[in-house]
Amino acid sequence: MTISFDAIPASLRTPGAYIEFNNELAGAVSVMHKQVAFGQRLASGSHPEGVPIRVTNPSQAVTLFGRGSMMALTLAASIKANPETELWAIALDDNGAGNTATTTIAVASAPTAAGTIALYLGGKRVTIGVAQDDDANTVATSINAAINADLDLPVTAAVATNTVTVTARHKGEVFNDFDIRTNFYQGESLPAGLALTIGTMSGGTGNPDISTAIDALGDEWFNWLINPYTDIANMVALETELDDRFGPMRQIGCRVFSAFSGTHSTAGTYGSGRNNPHVSCMAINTSPTPVYEVAAINAAVAALSLSIDPARPLQTLDLKGMKAPAVEDQWTRQERNLLLYDGMSTFTVDRDGTCRIERQITMYQTNDASLPDASYLDICTPETLERIRFEQRLLQAQKYPRCKLADDGTKFAPGQAIVTPKVWRGELLALYRKLEDRGWVEDYSTYDSNLIVERDVDDRNRLNWRDTPNLVNQARVFAGKQQFIV
C-alpha cells in the first residue's frame, strides 16, 4: 500500500467501502481578529480585576465595570468606531497608593442676561441654564448639579462659595490631561456678563500596574491592544511583553495603540524616549477627547482596516468620535512632520472638524547600534509580516501536519505522507504567488532566487528555510516637478 491513510488501518478484512476525509487540500480558513482593552474599573462594576471578558455593547460594559468608569467609556468609544471586530477587556483597580486629579471651575462674575452654558468635560457636552438674576454662587450650584447628574462622566463635582471642584472618579496620572472647557462648537457662547475661570486638572498620581493585565493575556492571541497608560514603568513592561509575543517561540504578535496629550514639545520628547515596533502612539495635542478614548478609537478604526488588508495604509481614515483641538491649536504640517521623526503618529482635521489618521507609525526609531532605522517605521510592516508568518504556519499545519521528511530525490510512491526540501520550496513559492495576488508582497523572481530550503545537518527531523519577502510599500508621498512654458 503506497497511500498514507490517517484513520483506515491496513489490517482491515471486513468487507465494505471505507472512506476517510482529509482537509489538507481544502485551504479554507476564517480568521477572527481580536482587540483587547486595558483600563480602570469602579467598585460598582460586577466584573473583577484581571479577568478577560468579551464585550459586545456599551451597556454591558457599564454593568461589568461601573457607570462612568474609564473602562466603560473606553469600550463605548471603541464599539462606536468599529462594532465589527471582536473586543475583549481586562480591567484594573485603582492604585491604592495613587491620588485623584482635581481642578476648579470658579464663577468670576454673574450673568447679566439669561442663557445656557455649554460645558465640555472630556469632550462630552453638559448644558446648564442660567437666569438673569442668578448670582455667582447660584451659577456654581447649577454647574455642580449638572455635572453630578450625568453619571456617565468620569468625574464628580462639589460646590462651595462660587466655586465647583471637579474630581476624577479614578486615581492616576491619566486624568491630569482631562480636558474641561466651554463653547467647543461655533456659535456657542457664555451668557452675557458671565465669566468662568477653569483650571487644569492636576494632582493625579499612581497609574495601576498593568502587569496584572499582561499576565491575564496568557497565550491568547490578541491582535490589537488599547492602552491608556503612557508612564514609563508601564510602557517598559508592555514593550517587553510585546517583543516576546512577536518572537518565534510564541508567534502571537500584537500592536498596541496609545495616545499622548500635550504640547508639541512634550509629545516630541516623550516619543523620542521610546523605541518599539509594536507600539503606535497618537499625539493628540489639546483634543478634548480623553487619551483613553482616542486610543480606543484609533485601535478600532485601524483594526477594521488592517484585518482586511495589513499592507494598506491607514491614512485618511476617520477617527470616529474624536474631537479636534481648537483651530488655533492645531499643528502645522511642518510640526506634524517633526513628530513623525519622534515616533509619534499624527492626524489631520477637516474643515468640519473630522479628525483623520495622517500617518500611523510605530515608535521604533533606532536599531541595536542606536543608529536611525526606518525598517519598522510604518505599522503596516509588522502587521504584514505577522500575516505572512501566519499563512506559512497555516500551510504547514494544514497540508503537512503528520508527514515524514526525506531528502530530495528519494523514490517514494505517490500518495505517501512525505515532504522533501524541494516540495516545501514549491509550497512556499506557490504561497508567495497568492500573497502577491493579495497585494502584500512583490518581486517574485528575487524571492525565488533567494529562497533556501534544506534539511538540518544535525537534526534530520528538521526542515530549515530562509526566505526574503519583499513587502509591498504604501503610496504616501506623490512628488511632481512641473516645468511650465509661457
N, C-alpha and C positions, 0 to 999 in steps of 0.2 A: 504494500500500500504506500503510495507516494504522497497523497494529500494529507496535510496536517489537520486533523479534526480536533475540536475543542472539547466536545462532550460525548461523541459517539465512540464507544470502545471498540478495539479491534477484535475482541473476543466474542462478538455477537454471533449467536447461532439461531436465535428465534427468528422466524420469517417476518417480513414486513419492510416497509419503506420508512427509514428514519432520517429526518431532515432537520438539521440544526440551523440556526440563524447566526450570522456574524455581521457586525456593523462596521467592520474595518474600512470598507469602501464607501460607506454611506456619506461620510463627510459633512453631516448636518450638525450644526452647533448653534445654540441660542445662549448668548452671554447676557446675564443680568448684572449690570454695573451698580455699585452701591456707594452712597455717601454716608459719612458719619459725622456728627457734630459733637464738639465738646462745649460745655457751658455750665453755668451755675443754676442750681435748683433752689426753691424755697421750702421751708419746713411744711408748708401746706400741700406740697406735691405728694402724690401717692407712691411714686417710684423711687427706690433707694439710690444712693450714690454708687457709681462704679459698676452698674449692671446694664449692658447694652439692651436696647429695645427698639423695635421698628415703629416709626411714627408715620401716620398717613394723613392726618389733618390737624389743623391748629387747635381745635377744641380738645382733641386727645392730648396734645402737648400741655395745655393748661391743666388738665386733670393730673397728668403724670408729674409735672414739675412745678406747678403753682402759678396762679394768675399773676402776671406782672414780672415773672422771673426772666432772667437773661435767656435761659434755655427755651422757654416757651416763645419768646419773641424771636429768637434766632431761627427756630424751626418754622414759625409762621412766615418769616421773610423768605426762607428757602422754598417752602411749598408754593408761595405766591409766585416766585420767579420760575419755578420748574416743578410742577406736580407729577412729572413722569418718572424721574429717576428715584429708585428706592432709597429711602432715607432712614438712618438709624441715629440714635442719640445715646451718649454716655454722660450722665450728669455728675457734677461735683458739688459738694457742700462748700460753703464759705470757709475760708481760712480762719480758724478761731483766734489767731494772733493778728488778724487784719483789722483795718478800720474802714468806715464808710466815708465816701466822698460827700461833701455838702457844699452848698452855696446859698446866697440870699437874693431875694427879689425885693427891693425896697421901693416903696411908693414915695417918690421925691416931691411930687406935687399933685394935688387933687384935680379932678376933671372940672372943666367949666361948661361942658356940654355932655349930653348922654351919648353913649356909643358902645362899641364892642371891642374888647381886647382879643387879638389873635395871638395866643401864646403857643410857642412850639417847644416841646420838650422831647429831645431825641428825635426831632423831625415830625413828631405827632402833634397835630393841631388841637388845642383846647381853647374854647371861646368863653369869654367872661363878659357879661353885660354890666355896664355901669350907668348910674343915673347922674344927672347934672349936679345934684346936691350931695353926692357921696363925698365923704371926707376921705383922707388918705387911709385911715385905719379900716374903713368900710370896704374900700377897694382891695386892700390887702386880705381882708377876711374873705372876700368873694374869690380872689385868686386861690387862696388856700383851700376853700371848699371845692372849687372846680378841679384842682389837681387831685385831691383825695377821692373825689367822686369817680375818677377814671381808674378803675382797678387794674387796667392793662398797662398802665405806666410803670416803668421800673423804678420810680421814685415816689416818695411820700412828702407831705408838707406839714409844717406847723407855723402858727402865726403869733406874733407879739408886737404890738405898737408899730403899725405901719410897715412891718417887715415880715416877709414869708421866708422861712428857712426850708430849703429843699434838700432832702437826704436820699441817697441811693438805697434801694432795698437790699443790695448786696455789698459786702466788703470787697475791697480790692482796688487795684490801680486802674482797671478798665474804665471805671466811671469818672475818672479825672478828666476824661475827654468828652463827657456827656454834654451835648450842646443844648443851651436854653436861649431862646431869642423870641422877639416879636416880629410880626409883619414879614413873613417869608415871601409871600406872593405879591406881585404888583397890584396896587390898589388897596392893599391893607394898610391901615394907619391907626395910631392910638387916638382915642377921643381927645378933643381939644382940651388943652391945659394939663392933661395927664402926662406925667413923666415917671418912668420906671428905671431904676438902676439895677441891672442884672449882673451879678458876679460870675466868676468862673468856678466850675466845680473843681474841688481840690480836697486833699487830705485822705484820699483813698489809698490804702496800703495793703500789701499782702494778698496777691492773687493765689488761688488754690494751687496746690502742687499737682500737675497733670500726670504724674507718674501713675496715680490710681487709674486714670482713664486709659493711659497707654497700656498698662497691664491688662485691662479689660478687653482690649482689642484682640488679645490672644494671637492665634494664627489665622483668624478670619481675614479674608481679602476684601478690604475696603479700598476702592479706587481713589476716592477724594475725601479729604477731611477738612472740616470747618473749625478753625482755631481762633478764639477771640483774644488769646493772650500773646503779647509780644515781649514780655520781660525776658531777660537773657537766660535765667535759670531754666525756665520752661522751654525756651527755644532750643537750648543745648540738648535737653532730654529728648525733645521731639525730633530734632535733626539726627541724633544717634539712632533712634528707632527707625526713622525713615531710611537711612543708609542700610541698616540691617535688613529691612523688609525688601529693599530693592536688590539686595545681593543674591548670588547664585544659589545659596543654600535655602532661601525662603521663597524668593520669586513672587512676592505679593506686594509689589511696589505701590506706593500711594503718593499723591500730590496733595500738599496742604495749602489752603487758602487763608490768608490773614489780611488785616487792614491796619493801617497806621495813620492816626490823625495828628496833624501838627504842621508847623511851618515847613517851607521848602528846605530850610537848613537842617531842622531836626529830622525830617524824613530822610534826607540825603545821608546824614551822619548815621542814622540807625541802619539804613540799607548797606552802607559801606562796611559795617561791622559784622555782617552775616555772609555766609558763603555756602549755600546748599542747593543742589539741583532739583530738589523735590519740594521746595517751599516757594510760593508765589505770594508776595505781599503788595497790596494795592495802597499807594499813597493817596489819601483821600482829602488832604488839605483841611478845609473847615466845613466839610459836608455836615449838615445837621443830622444825618443818619448815623447812628452809633456804629462803632467799628465791628461789633459782633454781628450786626445785621448786614453790613456791607460785605464782610467775609462770607456770610451765608449766601447772599445774592450772587456774588462773584462766583462762588463754587457751584451754585445751582445752574447758573447760565453756562458756565464753562463745561460742566458735566454733561449737559444735554448735547452740546456740540461735539465734544471730544468722544463721547460714546458712539456717535455716528461716524466720525472720521477724525482720528487722532492727529492727522497731518494737516488738517485745515486750520488756518489761523482764526483767532477769536476776535480780531479787530472789527469794530463797528457793532458788535452785539450789544443789545440794550440791557443795561443793568437795572432791571425792572424793580422799582421800589426805592431806589437810591435817590436822595435829593441832592441837588448840586450846590456847591458853595455859591455865595453871592457873586455876581458878575465881576465886581471889582477885586474879588479874592482869587479868582480862577487863574491858574498858572499859564504862562505863555508857552508856545511851542518850544522855545529855547530852554525854558525851565524844566519842562517835561522831558526833553531830550537828555538833560543832565541827570535827571532821576533814573533814566534808563541805563545810565552808566554807573549808577549806585545800587543796582539790584532791585529797584522799585518799579512795579508795574504802574501804568498810567491810564487815565481815562480822559475823554473829551466831553464837552457839553454842547448840545444842540441849542438853537435859539429858543426852543420851547422848554428848556431845562432838562431834557432827556440826557442821562449820563450813558456813555458808551465806552466799552473797552477800546483803548487805543493800541496798547501792546501788552500782552500777558507774558511776562518774562519770569524766570526763576531768579533766586538770589545767588546763584552760582556765578562767581566773577574771576576767581584765580585758581590755578592748578596747584598740585602738591609742592611745586617750587615757588609758589607765591607770585607767579607771573600771570598777567592778564590772559584769560582763556574764555572764548565765546562758544565753546563746544556744546554747552548746555544752556545757552542764553535763553532760548525760547522754550516755553512749556511743551510745545509740540514735539520736541526732541525726545525727552524721556517718555512721553506718552506713546509715541510711535515705537520706540524701542521696546517698551513694555508689551505692546500688542504683537510685534513681530516675534518676540520670545514666546508669548503665549501660543501663537499659531504653530511654531515649531514644536513646542511641548505637546500641543494637542495632536499634531500629526503623528508624533511618536506614540503617544498613548492610545490613539485610535487604530492605527494601522500596524503597529509593531509592539503590542503590549507583552506578548509572551513568545518572543522569537529567539531562534538560535542565531549565532553570529559566526560567519565563515569568511575566509579570505576571498578576494576576487578570483575568479577562475575555477572555483570549486564546482564540481559536476554534481548538481543535485536536481532531482526531478521537479518538474513544475508542480506547484501546489504545496510545496514544503514551506513551513514557517521559518524561513531563514532570511536574514538580511546580511548584505555584504557592504563594504565601503562604497562600491560603485552604485549599488541600489539606493543607499541612503543619499548619496550625492545627487542622484537623479531626482529623488523626492524633494530635496532642498531647492534644486533648480526649478522644478515644477511649481513649488510653493512660491518661489520668488516671482515667477510669472504672474501668479494670482495676486500677489501683493502689488505688483506693478500695475495690474489692471485696476486695483482699488485706488491707485494714486498715492501709495505710501512710499514707494521706492522707485529708483530709476537706474539706468545703465546696467542692463542685464549682462552684457558681454564682459564687462570688467568684473562683475560679481562671479561669473562663470570662470574667468581666468584665475581669480584669486582664491577660489573655493578649494579648501584642502579637507579631505576626509580620509581617515586612516585608523587602523586598529592600534590600540595601545601596545607598546612593546612589552611592558611589564605585566599588564593585566589583560589577558586575551579575551576577557568577557566585556571589555570596554571599547566603545567606538568614539573617537575624538574627531571634532571638526573645527575649522576656523573659517568664518565667512566674513565678508565685508559689505554689508548692505549700505547702499548709497541712498540715504533718506531724502525724500522729496523736500524741497525748500518751500518757503511761503512767499507769495508775491506781496511784499510790504512796501517797497520804495520803487516808484517809477520816475526816472530822471531823463529828461529830454533837453536837447540843446537846439533851439530854433534860430537858425540864421536867416533873417528876413532880407528881402530885396525891395528896394524902393526905386 
